[in-house]
């Protein structure tokens, strides 16, 4: 998985990681993005964050840019 993430990070893009619960996705990504500057991460499992971007998707786009 680390090799795939390094290859993906070689060019700017949006990456979505999904999978079964409690398999280490969040831990993997937090460790991985710690070494990337700049890196932007959004925790869409946090309902406040999710609702904020659902209500105003243009805010999300502006933050990414």
C-alpha positions in Angstrom: 0.0 0.0 0.0 2.8 2.4 0.8 4.3 2.0 -2.7 0.9 2.8 -4.3 0.4 5.9 -2.1 3.9 7.2 -3.1 3.1 6.7 -6.8 -0.3 8.4 -6.3 1.3 11.3 -4.5 3.8 12.0 -7.3 1.2 14.2 -9.0 -1.5 16.5 -7.6 -4.8 14.9 -7.4 -7.7 13.9 -5.1 -7.5 10.5 -3.6 -10.3 8.7 -1.8 -9.4 5.7 0.3 -12.2 3.4 1.4 -12.4 0.0 3.0 -13.7 -2.0 5.9 -13.8 -0.5 9.4 -10.9 -0.7 11.7 -8.4 -1.8 9.1 -5.9 1.1 9.5 -7.0 3.5 6.7 -6.9 6.6 8.8 -3.6 5.6 10.5 -2.0 4.9 7.2 -3.1 8.2 5.6 -2.1 10.3 8.7 1.3 8.8 8.7 1.6 9.2 4.9 0.5 12.8 4.6 2.8 13.9 7.5 5.6 13.7 4.9 3.9 15.7 2.2 4.0 19.4 2.0 1.5 20.8 1.2 -1.1 18.2 2.1 -4.8 18.8 2.7 -7.0 16.3 4.5 -10.7 16.4 5.2 -12.3 14.1 7.8 -15.8 13.6 6.3 -16.7 11.1 9.0 -17.0 14.2 11.3 -20.6 15.1 10.7 -20.0 18.9 11.3 -17.3 18.9 8.6 -19.4 16.7 6.2 -22.5 19.0 6.6 -20.4 22.1 6.1 -19.2 20.9 2.8 -22.5 19.5 1.7 -24.1 22.9 2.4 -21.4 24.8 0.6 -19.3 22.7 -1.7 -17.7 25.8 -3.2 -16.0 26.3 0.2 -14.4 22.9 -0.1 -13.2 23.7 -3.6 -11.8 27.1 -2.4 -9.9 25.4 0.4 -8.3 22.9 -1.9 -7.1 25.6 -4.3 
